Amino acid sequence: MRAKISFIILFLCFKVLFPLDLCGVKTEINDYMDKSPIKFKIEMPEFHDKEYDIRDFGASQSLDMLNTDAIQKAIDECSNNGGGRVIIPPGYWLTGPIEIKSDVNLHLERGAILAFTEDHTEYSLIKLPESHVYANASPIYAINAENIAITGEGIIDGNGDSWRPVKRYKLTSSQWNKLVSRGGVVDRTGDIWWPNKDALESMRYFASVGEKDLKKEDYLKMKEFLRPYMVYIVNCDRVMIDGVILQNSPSFALHVMRSKNIIVRNVKVTNEWWFQNADGLDFSSCRNVIVYKNFVNTGDDAICLKSGKTKHFPKNALPTKNVLVVDNVIYHGHGGFVIGSNTSGGIRNVYVANNLMTWTDTGLRFKSGRDRGGKVENIIIENIRMREIQREAVIFNMYYEDDTSTGLREKIKKRLYPEFKNIIFKDIICDGAERAVYIKDQEENFIHNIQFNNLEIKAREGLIAHNTKDIKFQSCRFYIEESPLFYLRNCKNIEIDSISSGNSLDTFLYLEGELTKSIEVGEFEHNIFKNKYRVGDGAKLSEIIKMEE
């Protein structure tokens, strides 16, 4: 019977395991858990000491030969005989989509490139489990498997160029001209390039039918528009992704969904910043997850947690819980660390620490909407270092893709409202951003009980908040170019204490909105502000309460 290895049971390193240095991995994870304020157990995969070289199953290096059958035969035989390691040796191996089965470690040796074909007829439409939705098979996928891994120092290339549209504004003129000269088609506006005419027509068909009551025939007509996740793990247990390079993904590089006991370490995601919908490492409705020592350079959110109902899984809103995200480096991306926008199952018990972010659009990004639901709570984020963030260092946006009319809003039940609470930010440094903190809440106050402790941020604008409550700013220092330092509109129960500024500004605190109540202010450097407080549009100075010393 397969032994279960957890954070707590770390004593034995079985000789039957292949030398993945699982003992070293367990030691690392145990050290992270000791330092984490959020505790949970995680079970690790383990594999028999047996190899299955894809060359023994007929794989060959050739630019016109697909190795799909050979690789899949190696995986199937490995799984059917108790498991082990399927070897992708050094070389260029062209293939179609492959499915990882239970007890298999797909190992890419250094110098190996596993390249996926641009022939989209090789990607069959498959019906996702527990769903009415069809999708193109992912280049690498695992469904209802346990005890699996993708390891090594090789490269997985998803040939995303053959799938992705490209927006003109994201490229230089020379890049755009080179792209168009390769072939493909440009839409009527001249602003979006598509890899082929079928992709453009598939998008138009999708736009005409929407997403309701679709049949397989509809999905076949949209096939070229349905870009697959590059590595897709669904309903799996005890999963490790270690060391590999994920590049050129059609959409998300890695998407783990409705799975548990997940370890992602030492992975490198290398997608260009202009790649459309190219999330790096995404986890949806997962539990017991550790993500550490990864490098992500991508065109959308870098590391992202989601949960709950989606168009793929409309029935059960499962939570994401018990997650560590530590010691990662992020270069480019829409958000460095992100929660949302799918939140209906809830997201809780998350510890994010010691991550570096540079040149991302936003640093720490939280997004949801009025009809998305779910509680996001018990989140601790600390020791984050950011540089040259293009927009907000920290952002909460509760209007994400929220286009509901007033009448529809009244019909949405409160149980569908999201709630973000009990979130702590501390010891965060950001050298350069457009805004320090931006909180865009809705009138129902979806966001509350948020703490910001010991922030040091250099930005053009300071802290802007709308419609939020129960927020604390403590022991923070800011270098802000434009006044005011704090802008609060229709906010209540806000505490601001021990605030310093690296430069003089016109106004410390500006209040707006008749719903603004109970703004408690403690110590700050009065002498460097021309105006301590200003009000406008319905706010009252009497709502500012001086803290007792």
C-alpha positions in Angstrom: 0.0 0.0 0.0 1.3 3.4 -1.0 2.7 5.3 2.0 1.3 8.7 2.7 3.8 11.4 3.4 2.8 14.6 5.1 4.4 17.7 6.4 4.4 16.1 9.8 5.7 12.6 9.0 9.1 13.2 7.6 11.2 10.4 9.0 11.5 7.8 6.3 12.8 8.1 2.7 12.0 4.8 1.0 14.5 3.3 -1.4 11.7 2.3 -3.8 11.3 6.0 -4.7 13.1 7.3 -7.7 15.8 9.8 -6.8 13.7 12.9 -7.0 15.3 14.0 -3.8 12.0 13.7 -2.0 13.7 13.8 1.3 15.1 17.3 0.4 11.7 18.4 -0.8 10.1 17.3 2.4 12.7 19.1 4.4 12.1 22.3 2.4 8.3 22.1 2.8 8.6 21.3 6.5 10.8 24.4 7.0 8.2 26.6 5.2 5.4 25.1 7.3 7.3 25.8 10.5 7.6 29.5 9.5 4.0 29.8 8.2 1.2 31.2 10.5 -1.2 28.9 8.5 -0.7 25.2 9.2 -1.9 22.2 7.2 -0.7 18.8 6.1 0.2 17.9 2.6 0.8 14.4 1.1 3.5 14.0 -1.5 3.6 11.7 -4.5 6.1 8.8 -4.6 7.1 6.5 -7.5 8.6 3.1 -8.0 12.2 2.8 -9.2 11.5 1.9 -12.8 12.1 3.7 -16.0 10.2 3.8 -19.3 12.2 5.5 -22.1 9.9 6.8 -24.8 12.5 5.6 -27.5 11.7 2.1 -26.4 8.2 2.7 -27.5 9.0 4.0 -31.0 9.7 7.7 -30.3 12.0 9.4 -32.8 13.4 12.9 -33.3 11.9 14.3 -36.5 10.2 17.5 -37.6 7.5 15.6 -39.5 6.8 12.7 -37.1 4.5 12.9 -34.2 5.5 10.9 -31.1 2.0 11.0 -29.5 1.4 7.3 -29.7 4.9 6.4 -28.4 4.7 8.7 -25.5 1.2 7.7 -24.5 2.1 4.0 -24.8 5.0 4.6 -22.4 2.7 6.4 -19.9 0.0 3.8 -20.1 2.4 0.9 -19.6 4.1 2.7 -16.7 0.8 3.3 -15.0 -0.6 -0.2 -15.7 2.5 -1.8 -14.1 2.6 0.0 -10.8 4.1 3.3 -11.9 7.6 4.8 -12.3 9.3 7.4 -14.4 8.6 8.0 -18.1 11.8 9.5 -19.6 11.9 12.2 -22.2 15.6 12.2 -23.1 17.6 15.1 -24.6 16.4 16.1 -28.0 13.4 17.6 -29.9 10.3 15.5 -29.5 7.2 16.6 -31.5 3.9 15.3 -30.2 0.2 15.8 -29.9 -1.7 16.0 -26.6 -0.8 13.4 -24.0 -2.6 12.2 -20.8 -0.7 11.6 -17.6 -2.1 8.6 -15.7 -1.8 7.6 -12.0 1.6 6.7 -10.6 3.5 8.3 -13.5 6.3 10.8 -13.2 6.8 12.4 -16.7 10.5 13.3 -16.5 12.1 15.7 -19.0 15.9 15.4 -18.9 18.0 18.5 -19.4 18.2 19.2 -23.1 14.8 17.8 -23.9 12.2 19.8 -25.7 8.7 18.4 -25.7 7.1 20.4 -28.5 3.4 20.3 -29.3 2.1 20.2 -32.8 0.5 23.2 -34.6 -1.9 20.7 -36.3 -5.1 21.5 -34.3 -6.9 18.4 -35.6 -4.7 16.4 -33.2 -6.5 18.2 -30.3 -9.8 16.3 -29.9 -12.8 18.0 -28.3 -13.3 16.4 -24.9 -16.2 16.8 -22.5 -15.0 18.0 -19.2 -16.1 15.9 -16.2 -19.2 17.1 -14.3 -19.8 19.6 -17.0 -21.7 20.1 -20.3 -18.8 22.0 -21.7 -16.4 20.7 -24.4 -12.8 21.9 -24.8 -9.8 21.1 -26.9 -7.6 18.6 -25.2 -4.7 20.3 -23.5 -1.2 19.5 -24.6 -0.6 17.7 -21.2 -3.6 16.8 -19.1 -4.5 14.6 -16.2 -8.1 13.8 -15.1 -9.1 11.8 -12.0 -5.5 10.7 -11.5 -3.4 10.4 -8.3 0.3 10.2 -7.5 1.6 12.0 -10.6 4.4 14.4 -11.4 6.1 16.4 -14.2 9.8 16.8 -13.4 13.2 17.5 -14.8 15.0 20.4 -16.5 13.5 20.1 -19.9 11.2 22.4 -21.9 7.5 22.0 -22.6 6.5 24.2 -25.5 2.8 24.6 -26.2 3.1 26.1 -29.7 0.8 28.9 -28.5 1.7 31.0 -31.6 -0.6 28.8 -33.6 -3.5 29.5 -31.3 -3.3 33.0 -29.9 -4.6 36.2 -31.3 -2.3 39.2 -30.9 -3.3 42.8 -30.2 -1.5 45.4 -32.3 -1.1 47.9 -29.5 1.0 45.4 -27.6 3.7 45.3 -30.2 6.2 47.7 -31.8 5.6 48.5 -35.5 8.5 46.2 -36.6 7.1 43.4 -34.4 3.6 43.8 -35.9 4.9 43.9 -39.4 7.0 40.8 -38.9 4.0 39.0 -37.4 1.7 39.9 -40.2 4.3 38.8 -42.8 4.2 35.3 -41.4 0.6 34.8 -42.6 -2.6 34.6 -40.7 -5.3 37.2 -41.0 -6.0 40.7 -39.5 -9.5 41.6 -38.4 -11.6 44.4 -40.0 -10.3 47.0 -37.5 -6.7 46.2 -38.3 -6.1 45.9 -34.6 -6.0 42.1 -33.9 -4.0 39.4 -35.8 -5.3 35.9 -35.9 -3.2 32.8 -36.7 -5.7 31.7 -39.4 -9.1 32.5 -40.9 -10.8 29.7 -39.0 -9.7 31.2 -35.7 -11.2 34.5 -36.6 -14.5 32.9 -37.9 -14.6 30.8 -34.7 -14.4 33.9 -32.6 -17.2 35.5 -34.6 -19.4 32.4 -34.1 -18.7 32.4 -30.4 -19.7 36.1 -30.2 -22.9 35.3 -32.0 -24.1 32.4 -29.9 -22.7 33.3 -26.4 -22.2 30.5 -23.9 -25.7 29.2 -23.1 -27.2 25.8 -24.1 -24.4 25.0 -26.5 -24.1 21.6 -28.1 -21.1 19.7 -29.3 -21.8 20.9 -32.8 -21.4 24.5 -31.6 -18.1 23.7 -30.0 -16.8 22.1 -33.2 -17.6 25.4 -35.0 -15.6 27.3 -32.3 -12.7 24.8 -32.1 -10.0 27.2 -33.4 -11.1 29.8 -30.8 -11.0 27.4 -27.8 -7.4 27.7 -26.8 -6.4 24.9 -24.4 -4.5 25.3 -21.1 -1.0 24.0 -21.7 -0.8 21.8 -18.6 -4.3 21.0 -17.2 -4.7 19.0 -14.0 -8.3 18.1 -13.0 -9.7 16.1 -10.0 -6.2 14.8 -9.1 -4.5 14.0 -5.8 -0.8 14.2 -4.9 0.7 16.2 -7.7 4.2 17.6 -8.2 5.4 19.9 -10.9 9.1 20.4 -10.4 11.9 22.1 -12.4 10.5 22.2 -15.9 10.3 25.2 -18.2 6.8 26.0 -19.5 6.9 28.3 -22.5 4.7 29.5 -25.4 1.4 28.4 -23.9 -1.9 28.7 -25.9 -3.6 30.2 -22.7 -2.7 29.4 -19.1 0.7 27.7 -18.7 -0.5 25.6 -15.7 -4.1 25.2 -14.5 -4.8 22.9 -11.6 -8.5 22.5 -10.8 -10.5 20.7 -8.1 -7.4 18.9 -6.9 -5.5 18.4 -3.6 -2.0 18.0 -2.3 -0.3 20.1 -4.9 3.5 21.0 -5.0 4.8 23.4 -7.6 8.5 24.2 -7.2 11.4 25.4 -9.3 9.2 25.9 -12.4 10.0 28.6 -15.0 7.2 30.1 -17.0 8.5 32.0 -19.9 5.7 33.7 -21.9 6.0 37.1 -23.6 4.1 39.9 -21.8 1.8 40.4 -24.8 0.6 36.8 -24.9 -3.2 36.9 -24.6 -4.7 35.2 -21.5 -1.4 33.6 -20.7 -1.7 33.1 -16.9 1.3 31.5 -15.3 0.3 29.2 -12.4 -3.4 29.0 -11.6 -5.2 27.0 -8.9 -9.0 26.7 -8.9 -10.9 25.0 -6.1 -7.8 23.3 -4.8 -6.6 22.5 -1.3 -3.3 21.8 0.4 -1.1 23.6 -2.1 2.5 24.9 -1.9 4.0 27.1 -4.6 7.6 28.0 -4.1 10.9 29.0 -5.8 9.3 29.5 -9.2 10.0 32.1 -11.8 7.1 33.5 -13.8 7.3 35.9 -16.8 4.0 36.0 -18.6 1.2 38.0 -20.3 -1.5 37.8 -17.7 -1.8 37.0 -14.0 1.4 35.3 -12.7 0.2 33.3 -9.7 -3.6 33.2 -9.3 -6.1 31.5 -6.9 -9.7 31.0 -8.0 -12.6 29.0 -6.8 -16.1 27.8 -7.3 -18.5 27.6 -10.2 -17.3 28.3 -13.7 -18.7 27.7 -17.2 -16.6 24.5 -17.1 -17.9 23.3 -13.7 -21.3 24.9 -13.1 -22.6 22.6 -10.3 -20.5 22.6 -7.2 -18.7 25.7 -5.8 -15.7 24.1 -4.1 -13.3 26.3 -2.1 -9.6 26.9 -2.5 -7.9 26.6 0.9 -4.7 25.9 2.7 -2.2 27.5 0.3 1.4 28.7 0.7 3.0 30.9 -2.0 6.6 31.7 -1.0 10.0 32.6 -2.4 8.8 33.2 -6.0 10.2 35.7 -8.6 7.7 37.4 -10.9 8.8 39.5 -13.9 5.9 40.9 -16.0 2.3 39.9 -15.7 -1.1 41.6 -15.1 -0.8 40.8 -11.4 2.0 39.3 -9.4 -0.1 37.5 -6.9 -3.9 37.4 -7.6 -7.1 36.2 -6.0 -10.2 36.0 -8.3 -12.1 36.8 -10.3 -13.9 33.5 -9.8 -14.5 33.4 -6.0 -17.9 31.7 -5.6 -16.5 28.7 -3.7 -14.5 30.8 -1.3 -10.8 31.2 -0.8 -9.3 30.9 2.7 -6.2 30.1 4.7 -3.5 31.6 2.4 0.0 32.6 3.3 2.0 34.6 0.8 5.6 35.6 1.7 9.0 36.6 0.4 8.0 37.1 -3.2 9.7 39.5 -5.6 7.7 41.3 -8.3 9.0 43.6 -11.0 7.3 45.2 -14.0 4.0 43.7 -13.4 0.9 45.7 -14.2 -0.3 45.3 -10.5 1.5 43.7 -7.6 -1.1 42.2 -5.3 -4.5 42.0 -7.1 -7.9 41.0 -5.7 -10.9 40.9 -8.0 -14.5 39.8 -8.0 -18.0 41.1 -8.8 -21.5 41.4 -7.5 -22.7 38.1 -8.8 -19.6 36.0 -8.1 -20.1 35.2 -4.5 -17.8 33.4 -2.0 -15.9 34.4 1.1 -12.2 35.3 0.7 -10.7 35.3 4.2 -7.8 34.6 6.5 -5.2 35.8 4.0 -1.7 36.9 5.3 0.7 38.6 2.9 4.1 39.7 4.1 7.7 40.5 3.1 6.8 41.3 -0.5 9.3 43.3 -2.5 8.1 45.2 -5.7 9.7 47.4 -8.2 8.4 49.4 -11.2 4.8 48.3 -10.9 2.9 49.8 -13.8 -0.4 50.5 -12.0 -1.3 49.7 -8.4 1.0 48.0 -5.8 -2.2 46.7 -4.1 -5.6 46.7 -5.7 -9.1 45.4 -4.7 -11.6 45.6 -7.5 -15.2 44.5 -6.8 -16.4 45.7 -10.2 -14.4 43.2 -12.2 -16.4 42.5 -15.4 -19.5 43.8 -13.6 -21.8 45.2 -16.2 -25.1 44.5 -14.4 -27.9 47.0 -14.8 -29.7 48.5 -11.9 -32.7 46.2 -12.4 -30.5 43.1 -12.6 -28.6 44.2 -9.5 -31.8 44.2 -7.5 -32.5 40.6 -8.5 -29.1 39.3 -7.5 -29.5 37.7 -4.1 -27.2 38.6 -1.3 -25.8 35.0 -1.2 -24.2 35.8 -4.5 -22.3 38.8 -3.1 -18.6 38.2 -2.5 -17.0 39.0 0.8 -13.3 39.9 1.4 -12.3 40.0 5.0 -9.6 39.3 7.5 -6.7 40.1 5.2 -3.4 41.3 6.5 -0.6 43.0 4.5 2.6 43.7 6.3 6.3 44.5 5.6 5.8 45.4 2.0 8.1 47.5 0.0 7.3 48.9 -3.5 9.8 51.1 -5.3 7.7 52.7 -8.0 4.0 52.4 -8.9 1.2 54.5 -10.3 -0.9 54.1 -7.1 0.1 52.8 -3.7 -3.3 51.2 -2.8 -6.6 51.2 -4.6 -9.8 49.8 -3.1 -12.8 49.9 -5.4 -15.7 48.4 -3.4 -19.4 48.4 -4.1 -22.1 50.1 -2.1 -22.8 46.9 -0.1 -19.3 46.9 1.4 -18.0 43.6 0.2 -14.5 44.4 1.6 -13.9 44.8 5.4 -11.4 44.0 8.1 -8.3 44.7 6.1 -5.0 45.6 7.8 -2.0 47.4 6.2 1.1 47.3 8.5 4.6 48.6 7.8 4.2 49.5 4.2 6.8 51.5 2.4 5.7 52.6 -1.1 6.9 55.1 -3.7 4.1 56.0 -6.2 2.6 58.8 -8.1 -0.7 58.6 -6.2 -1.4 57.5 -2.6 -4.2 55.5 -1.1 -7.6 55.7 -2.8 -10.7 53.8 -1.4 -14.4 53.8 -2.3 -17.3 52.2 -0.3 -15.2 50.2 2.1 -15.2 49.8 5.9 -13.1 48.6 8.8 -9.7 49.2 7.2 -6.5 50.0 9.3 -3.3 51.6 8.1 -0.5 51.4 10.8 3.2 52.4 10.7 3.4 53.1 7.0 5.7 55.4 5.0 5.0 56.8 1.6 6.8 58.7 -1.1 3.9 60.2 -3.1 4.0 62.8 -5.9 0.4 63.9 -6.0 -1.9 65.1 -3.2 -3.7 63.8 -1.2 -2.0 61.0 0.6 -5.3 59.4 1.5 -8.5 59.8 -0.5 -11.6 58.2 1.0 -15.1 58.3 -0.5 -18.1 56.8 1.3 -15.8 54.8 3.6 -16.4 54.2 7.3 -14.5 52.9 10.4 -11.1 53.7 9.0 -8.0 53.9 11.2 -4.9 55.7 10.1 -2.0 55.9 12.5 1.8 56.4 12.6 2.0 57.5 9.0 5.1 59.3 7.6 5.8 60.8 4.2 9.1 61.1 2.4 8.1 64.4 0.8 5.7 67.3 1.5 2.2 67.3 0.0 -0.7 69.7 -0.1 -3.2 67.4 1.7 -2.9 64.4 4.1 -6.5 63.2 4.1 -9.3 64.1 1.7 -12.9 62.9 2.3 -15.9 62.7 0.0 -19.4 61.2 0.2 -22.2 61.6 2.6 -21.7 57.9 3.8 -18.2 58.7 5.0 -18.2 58.0 8.8 -15.9 57.4 11.7 -12.4 58.2 10.3 -10.0 57.8 13.1 -6.6 59.5 12.7 -3.6 59.0 14.9 0.0 60.3 14.5 1.3 61.6 11.3 3.8 64.3 10.2 1.6 67.4 10.3 4.3 69.8 9.3 4.9 68.5 5.8 1.3 68.9 4.8 -0.2 72.2 3.9 -3.7 70.9 4.7 -4.2 68.2 7.2 -7.8 67.5 6.2 -10.1 68.5 3.4 -13.6 67.5 2.5 -16.0 67.7 -0.4 -19.2 66.3 -1.9 -21.2 65.6 1.2 -18.4 64.6 3.6 -18.1 66.2 7.0 -14.9 67.2 9.0 -16.8 66.1 12.1 -16.4 62.5 11.0 -12.6 62.7 11.6 -11.9 61.4 15.1 -8.5 62.0 16.7 -7.1 58.9 18.3 -6.4 59.0 22.0 -2.7 59.0 22.8 
